[in-house]
Amino acid sequence: MTLRQISAQEYDDFRRYLEQASGIVLGDNKHYLVTSRLNRLMREFEIEDFAHLMRQLKGQRASKLHEQIVDAMTTNETLWFRDTYPFEVLKHSLLPEISSQRKGQLRIWSAASSSGQEAYSISMTIQEYLSSRPGSLPNNIQLIGTDISPTMLRDASEATYDKMSLSRGISEDRKKRFFMPQGDKWRVRPEIKARVSFRELNLLNNFAILGKFDIIFCRNVLIYFSSELKSDILNRMAQCLNPGGYLFLGGSESPNSYSDAFEMVRTPKGVVYRVKELVHKNNPFAVRRQV
């Protein structure tokens, strides 16, 4: 089927809309991707041209069409235990540290959790740690997964995955231990799912309502935002971390140049970032090293 072409001006108009609505910044090289994905949605919603599409989007920011646009433009590429090392760092460095502190609760946030693989991978890592050290972690363990896409959050809450999804990062051993068959699919076991809850959240909005966390996973997310928004998100995440709390970023991401609220910590299994001691002046995001 022939694609309805989007002009350079129309592409720029759509980029501005998407950044204002979600914070996602599209580069100059995404013209064809946007054209193909918007064409599919225009056919689905029986929208005749791009001008009509933009009028509907601007007039109904909370519409089903807006939700589908965000879904289409957000890369929901995810897999179990992605990149491996963050979960090894969690198991071999951070959880033992938390065990030694004898905290009353442990709270972890998976930002941009997509269809749930990261949040459930964290819960499985905790289960593996507890299997060799029963009772070593707080009884109250909360994992919060957030995402901008309602569609992805519905899939995450279902906690049910097909064979193709499980082939991406789950070993046969983990499949047997952490999933149970449900028809032609596999469902996350109750003890893994019980720690995890999901909620819709745009990282542009206030996330202080989520409370304080010991660990935040915000991996392969910042690449979609402008430099200004990267700084804003990182500084607000620093405020959401308990003293000494940790932040995981993607392998190609770093807080350098965007925030001085974190220091790099090298562990035998990989790198993680620890929040520095913060001193709040008139500017709530002002940061300096505590002497």
C-alpha positions in Angstrom: 0.0 0.0 0.0 1.3 3.4 -1.0 2.4 5.6 2.0 0.9 9.1 2.3 4.1 11.2 2.4 4.7 13.7 5.3 6.4 16.9 4.3 9.4 18.2 6.2 7.2 20.9 7.7 4.6 18.4 8.8 7.4 16.2 10.3 8.6 19.2 12.3 5.1 19.9 13.5 4.7 16.3 14.7 8.1 16.4 16.4 7.1 19.5 18.4 3.8 17.9 19.4 5.4 14.6 20.5 8.0 16.4 22.6 5.4 18.6 24.3 3.2 15.7 25.0 5.7 13.1 26.1 9.2 14.6 26.2 10.3 12.2 23.4 12.7 14.0 21.0 12.8 12.6 17.4 15.9 13.1 15.4 16.1 14.2 11.8 16.6 10.6 10.7 13.2 9.3 11.9 11.2 10.7 9.0 10.5 7.4 7.3 9.7 5.6 10.6 7.2 8.3 11.6 5.7 8.3 8.1 5.1 4.5 8.1 3.8 4.4 11.7 1.4 7.3 11.3 0.1 5.9 8.0 -0.9 2.8 9.8 -2.7 4.7 12.5 -4.4 7.0 9.9 -5.8 4.0 8.2 -7.0 2.5 11.4 -8.7 5.7 12.6 -9.9 6.5 9.0 -8.1 9.9 9.0 -7.7 11.2 5.5 -4.5 13.3 5.9 -1.8 14.5 8.2 -3.5 17.9 8.8 -6.7 16.2 10.0 -4.5 13.9 12.3 -2.8 16.9 14.0 -6.2 18.7 14.5 -7.5 15.6 16.3 -4.4 15.2 18.4 -4.2 18.8 19.5 -7.9 18.9 20.3 -8.1 15.6 22.2 -4.8 15.2 24.1 -6.2 12.4 26.3 -7.9 10.5 23.4 -7.4 6.9 22.3 -5.7 8.3 19.3 -3.1 10.0 21.4 -2.5 6.8 23.4 -1.9 4.9 20.1 0.4 7.6 18.8 2.6 7.4 22.0 2.6 3.6 21.7 3.6 3.7 18.1 6.4 6.2 18.7 7.8 4.7 21.8 10.3 1.9 21.3 9.0 -0.9 23.5 12.0 -3.1 22.8 12.7 -5.1 25.9 13.9 -8.5 27.1 14.5 -10.4 30.3 17.6 -9.6 32.3 18.6 -7.1 29.6 22.4 -6.7 29.5 22.8 -9.1 32.4 25.2 -7.0 34.4 22.7 -4.7 36.3 21.1 -7.7 37.8 24.4 -9.2 38.7 25.4 -5.9 40.4 22.1 -5.9 42.2 22.5 -9.5 43.4 26.2 -9.5 44.3 26.8 -5.9 45.5 23.6 -3.9 46.3 21.4 -6.6 48.0 24.2 -7.7 50.3 24.8 -4.0 51.3 21.0 -3.6 52.0 21.0 -6.8 54.0 23.8 -5.5 56.2 21.8 -2.3 56.9 18.8 -4.1 58.2 16.3 -1.7 56.7 12.6 -2.0 57.4 11.7 -2.0 53.8 13.2 -2.1 50.3 11.8 0.0 47.5 12.9 -0.2 43.8 11.5 1.7 40.9 11.7 0.5 37.3 11.1 3.6 35.2 9.8 3.1 31.6 9.0 -0.5 32.5 7.4 -1.3 29.1 5.7 -4.7 29.2 7.2 -5.7 32.6 10.3 -7.7 31.8 12.7 -5.5 33.7 10.5 -5.2 36.9 9.9 -9.0 37.0 13.6 -9.7 36.3 14.4 -7.6 39.4 11.9 -9.6 41.4 13.4 -12.9 40.2 16.9 -11.6 41.1 15.6 -10.8 44.6 14.1 -14.3 44.8 17.4 -15.9 43.8 19.2 -13.9 46.4 16.8 -14.9 49.1 16.9 -18.6 48.2 20.5 -18.7 49.4 20.1 -16.1 52.2 16.6 -16.6 53.6 15.4 -13.7 55.8 18.3 -11.5 54.9 16.2 -8.7 53.2 13.4 -6.6 54.6 10.0 -8.4 54.7 8.5 -5.3 53.0 9.8 -5.3 49.4 8.1 -3.1 46.9 8.9 -2.9 43.1 7.1 -0.1 41.2 7.1 -0.2 37.4 6.0 2.9 35.5 5.5 3.7 31.8 3.9 6.3 29.6 2.0 3.7 27.6 -1.3 2.3 29.0 -1.1 -0.6 26.5 2.3 -1.7 27.8 1.1 -1.4 31.4 -1.9 -3.6 30.8 0.5 -6.2 29.3 2.8 -5.9 32.3 0.0 -6.3 34.8 -1.2 -9.4 33.0 2.2 -11.0 33.7 1.6 -13.5 30.9 4.0 -14.0 28.1 4.2 -16.1 24.9 6.9 -18.5 24.0 8.6 -15.9 21.7 8.8 -13.4 24.6 10.3 -15.9 26.9 13.0 -16.9 24.3 14.5 -13.4 24.8 16.6 -13.7 27.9 15.0 -16.4 30.0 16.9 -19.6 30.5 15.1 -22.9 30.8 16.0 -23.1 34.4 14.5 -19.7 35.2 11.5 -20.5 33.1 10.8 -23.6 35.2 11.4 -21.8 38.5 9.6 -18.5 37.9 6.8 -19.2 35.4 3.8 -21.6 35.2 2.1 -22.7 32.0 -1.2 -21.1 31.1 -2.6 -22.5 27.9 -0.1 -21.7 25.2 1.5 -19.0 27.3 3.5 -18.7 30.5 2.5 -16.7 33.6 4.8 -15.2 36.2 4.5 -17.1 39.5 2.6 -15.4 42.3 5.6 -15.0 44.6 7.4 -13.0 41.9 4.4 -11.0 40.8 3.3 -10.1 44.4 6.2 -7.7 44.9 5.5 -5.7 41.7 2.9 -3.1 40.9 2.5 -0.9 37.8 1.2 2.6 37.2 1.1 5.1 34.4 3.6 7.9 34.6 5.1 10.4 32.2 8.6 11.3 33.4 8.0 14.9 32.5 5.4 15.0 35.3 5.9 15.1 39.1 7.0 11.7 40.3 7.7 12.7 43.9 4.3 11.1 44.6 5.9 7.7 44.2 7.8 8.2 47.4 11.4 7.4 48.2 13.4 4.6 46.7 16.6 2.7 47.5 17.3 1.8 43.9 16.1 3.2 40.5 16.4 1.5 37.2 16.1 4.1 34.4 17.8 2.2 31.6 17.8 3.2 27.9 15.3 5.9 28.6 17.2 9.2 28.7 18.4 8.8 25.1 14.9 9.9 24.0 15.0 13.3 25.8 16.7 16.6 25.2 19.7 17.6 27.3 17.6 20.0 29.4 15.0 17.3 30.2 17.8 14.8 30.9 19.1 17.2 33.6 15.7 17.7 35.0 14.8 14.0 35.2 18.1 13.0 36.8 18.0 15.8 39.4 14.4 14.9 40.3 15.4 11.2 40.5 18.2 12.1 42.9 15.6 13.7 45.1 13.6 10.5 45.1 16.5 8.3 46.3 17.1 7.6 49.9 20.6 8.6 51.2 23.2 6.3 49.5 20.6 5.1 47.0 21.6 3.8 43.6 20.6 4.6 40.0 21.1 2.2 37.0 21.3 3.7 33.6 21.7 2.1 30.2 25.1 1.0 29.0 25.5 4.0 26.7 24.1 6.5 29.2 25.8 8.5 31.9 24.7 11.4 34.2 27.9 13.3 33.3 27.2 16.7 31.7 23.6 16.5 32.9 23.7 16.2 36.7 26.4 16.3 39.4 24.0 14.6 41.9 25.6 11.1 41.3 29.0 9.5 41.6 30.1 6.4 39.7 30.6 3.2 41.6 32.5 0.4 40.0 31.7 -3.1 41.2 33.2 -6.4 40.1 30.1 -7.0 37.9 29.7 -3.5 36.4 28.9 0.2 37.0 26.1 1.8 39.0 25.6 5.4 40.1 25.2 6.4 43.8 23.4 9.6 44.8 25.7 12.1 46.6 24.7 13.8 49.8 22.5 16.6 48.8 22.3 20.1 50.4 19.1 21.9 49.5 19.3 25.6 49.2 16.6 27.9 47.7 16.9 25.9 44.5 15.6 22.3 45.3 18.0 20.8 42.8 21.1 22.7 43.9 23.8 20.1 44.5 27.2 20.3 46.1 29.6 17.8 47.7 29.1 17.5 51.5 32.4 18.4 53.2 
